[in-house]
Every structure is written in C-alpha cells, then in structure tokens.
Amino acid sequence: MAENETRKPILKLENINKRFGGVVTAKDIKFDLFPGEIKGLIGPNGAGKTTLMNIISGIYTADSGTIIFDGMDITNVPDYRRARMGIGRTFQSPRFLQRSSIRDNLLIGADLGNRIGFLEGFFGKKSTNFEQELKDMMDLLHFGFNWDDEISSLPFGQRKLLEIVRSLLSHPKVILVDEPAAGLNPKEINYLMDILRMAARKMNIGVLLIEHSMDMIMDICDSIYVISFGVPIGEGTPEQIANNHAVIEAYLGKEDE
C-alpha cells in the first residue's frame, strides 16, 4: 500500500526473538502492520506463525525485542490488557462458552469494545450500536438463526466465522486471525474474505492473517511476511512473494542441480 510510506503503523515488531529450549521459534522478526492493511503471515508447517501471534497477543513473552502497539511499548503488558487496548484474536479452533447462547457469546465482544462491565455493556446506550453492527455483519454473512440457541448447535464453519464477528464487535485496532479458512466450504470462504475486507477497508482495522490457502492469501492480502523455522525469508506484495526464490524453496524444496 503506497500510502503506508506516510502513515504510522498500528503494530510494529522490532527484532523479536523467542526460543523454547534449543528450538528457535522466532529470530529477528520485524515488520509493520498499518491500519486498514491485510498482511499475510505464511510459512511451512512448524514455521512459528502461531507462536508469533501468541507473542503479539501476550500469551507468550518474547525473549528479546520490542512490540509497539498504537505508539505504545506493550512488550511486557499482560494479554488481558492487550485485548482491552484493541488487539483482537481468533484461533484455529473457535473458542466459545459452549453452554451459553449465541447472543451471550457475541456480547463478550461488545463488552471488550465498550471497555466496561458486561451488564453495563448490555444495558447501556452502546447496546443499540451492538444490534446494528451485528445485523450488518449477519447480512454480509447471510446468517439467520435463533439468537437464544446454544452456540454449540451451530455448524463448525459458522462458529469460525462468528468468532471473527465477535472479535470485530470489540472494535479492535488490530485483529490476529489464525487459519480461518480451515474446515470452511467455498461459500463460507467467500463470506470470510468479505468480512476481512470489511474489517480492513471500512473499519480501518489492521489484519494479520495466517492461512495455508495460498489462493486466499494472494487474493486478499496487501502484503505478505514469510517465515521458515522462525526466521524471516521474505516480505513484499503478493506478486513479489510469488516470485521470491527463497519462499518457493521453503514451500517446494530446492531443485536438484
């Protein structure tokens, strides 16, 4: 994105390093994520992608390096405070309160967005915004169901998409999305891309996306950051990454000479 040259990043990683015992999972990781940008984070299995998201969200602590979020150093800020500050997160397997209703599960996102208590978020004036925002997202996803049903009654694909919706309802400045297309059918993947584009283009959220579907990555991402065994091996536009020999070798192996 050309305008990034004059815009300030919402998230900045500076020389992030992490190891577990003798295994290096992140080495000198550094990149910027801008508001309204969709950045792909890709690499072979075991590359350290989810570990890096865990470091950004505060589940893990980096051994060294700095994380700047919205101009503030959050390197040592606990995970729950990062969520309140505006770092949203989804996981490979959707995480919900399984015995609670669809509505109550989504209201958790509204609570984070209001930065106040659950009951205040439910009864306060912002609940009207919640209803409208939720309706807009449901229209985009073509979902229709009884809000009082338990979340566990929904198919896996709908639960994965609703986890993204819940995160967006918290009004994050950044959302970390981990393999959202896994287990989704082609129609659901199209809905997924629509909602991620809406997050970036209309809500000005910075989206960091882990995804194994290269078709989706090349279609939706503005930029791509590639790691292999925790080490960065490429960064650039989808076109640049598609022609990067180091990236091709990491995925396909080096040709015999």
N, C-alpha and C positions, 0 to 999 in steps of 0.2 A: 504494500500500500504506500503510494508515494507521499501521502500526507504524513506518514509516520516520521519523516525527517524533521518535522517541526512540532510534532505532538509529543507529549510526555507519556512514557509508558505507565500503565496502571500497575504492572508487575514487572519487577526486574530481578533476575537471578545473577549473582556475581560470584563466580568461582566456587560453586557448590561441590563439596566432596563428602562422600559417605561410603563407609565400608562396614561389613558385618564379618568380624573375624578377619580372615585373609581374603574375603571376597569383596572386590571393589564394585559398588553399585552405582556410584556417581563420581566422576572425576572431572574437575574443572568445567562444570556445567554453567554456561552463562548465555542468557537470552533475554529479550524484552518481549512483553505482551502488551499491546496497545488497546485502548477502548475501541470496541466495535470490530476487533480483529478476531478471526478464527485461525488459530495456529495449531497445526497438527504436530503431535509428538509421536514419532514412529520409530520402529526398530525391530529386529528379530525377537523371538520369544526369549525371555530372560535378559533383555537388554537393560532393564532397570527403569522402565517407564512408570509403572505404578509406584515404585519406590520414590521416584522423583515427585509424583503427585502427593504422596504421603508426607514428604518433606515440606512441600509448599503449604499443605493444609495443616501441618503441625502434628500429625500422627507420629512422625519420626523427627528427630533433631539432626541437622547437618553436623558433621564433624568439623567443618570449616566452611567459610564463605558467608555471604550476606543475602538476605531476601528483603527487597524493598517493595512495599505494597502501598500504593496511593501516596507515595512520598515519605512513608514511614518505615523504619527498620523494624521488621517483625520477626527477625531471625530467632529470637528467644521468647516470642509471645505464644502462650498456650493455644491449643487447637480450638477450644470453645470461644476464645476471644477473637480468633481469626474469622470464625464463622459469623460472629456478631459484627465484625468490621466490614464484611461483604465478600468473603471468599466462599462460594458455593461449591458443592461436591456431589457427584454421583459415583456409584460403584458398579463393578462388573455384574454383581447380583444385587437387585434392588433391595433396599433396606427400609422396611415399614414396621409399624406397630400392627402385627398380624391380626389381632383380635379387635382392632378398632375400625371405625368406619372410614370410607374413602374421604369424606369431608374432614374428619378429625385429623387424618394423616396429612392432608394438604394444608390444614390450618397451622400446622407446625411451621411451615414455610412462611405463612403470614406473620406468625409470632416473631420469627427472626427479622423479617422485614420491618416490623414496627419497632423492634428493639425494646419491647416492653413485655409485660407478663402475658400469659396465654389468655386469661379471662379478659384483660383489657383489650387485647388484640381482637377477641371475639365480639365483645360488646361495643368497642369504641368506634369512632366515626370512620376509621380506616377499613372496617369490615365491608363497607359499601364498595370500596376500591377492590377489595379481595374478590367480591362476587363478579364484578365486571371484568377484572383481569382473568379470572378463572373461566368465565364464559368465552372470552376472546380466544383463549388457548384451546378450550374444548372445541370451539368451532373450527379452529385450524386443524385439530387432530381428528375431527369428525367423530368424537366420542359422545356417547349418550348412555347413561346408566343411572341407577338409583344411588344417590349420594350416601344413603344410610346403610348400604350393603357393606359388609366387611371387605377390606382391601384384598384379602386372600381369595375372594371369589372371582377376581379378575384374571384373565389370561396373562401369561408371563410378559408378552410383548407390551400390553397396555400398562402393566405395572412399571416396566422400564421407562416408558415414555412419561408416565405420571411422576416418576422420581425426578425427571428433568423439570417438569412443570412445577413440582413442589420447590425445587431449588430456585427457579425463576421468581416464584411468588415471594421469596425473601428479599427481592430487589438487590441481588449481588452486583458487585462491580467486576468480579471475575467468577467464572464457573469452570470447574475442572470436571471433565466428562470422560469416564473410563469405559471404553469399548461399548458404546451404547447400541451398536447395530447387532451385536451378538445375540442370536436367538430370535431376531425380528424377521418378518416376511418382507418381500419387496415393497408392498404398500406401506407398511409401518416404517420402513427405512426412508421412504419419501416424506412421510409425515415428520420423522425425526429431523431430516435435513431442513424442512420448512421451519421447525421450531428453533433450531440452532441459528438459522439465518435471521429469524425474527429477533432472537436474543441479541445478536451482534448488530444488525442493521437498524432495528427500531428501538431497542433498549440500550444500545451502546455498551453492551457487556463484552469484556474480553473473554474469549472462549479458548481454553486449552483442551485439545481433543486427542485422546488415544483411540486409535481404531485400526484394526487389521485389514479392513476392506480398503484396498488401495484405490478402487474406483471412487468410493465415497471421499477419501482424503483428497484425491486430485480434483474432485468436483467442487468441494465445499470450502477448502482451506485457502486463505490468503497467503500463508507462509507455512513452512514445514521445518521442524527441527528433528534431526535423526541422531539416535544414539545406538551404540552397539557395545554390550558388556560394560555399560556405564560411561562410555567415552563418546563424546560428540564426534560425528563423522561427516556431518553435512547440515547446511541451513540455507534456505532460499525459497523461491517461489516453487509451486508445483512443477513448472516446466524445468527449472534449474535442477530440482531434485531428481526428476525423471531421467536426466542426462548426466547425473553425478556417478562416476565410475566406482567410487568408494561405497556408495549406497547400493549400487547394483551388485557389487561383490558381496556385501554383507547379507543381502537377501538371497542371492542366487549362487554364491560361491565363485571363486576365481577360476577362470578358464585355464585349462592346461596349455602350457606353451609348447 
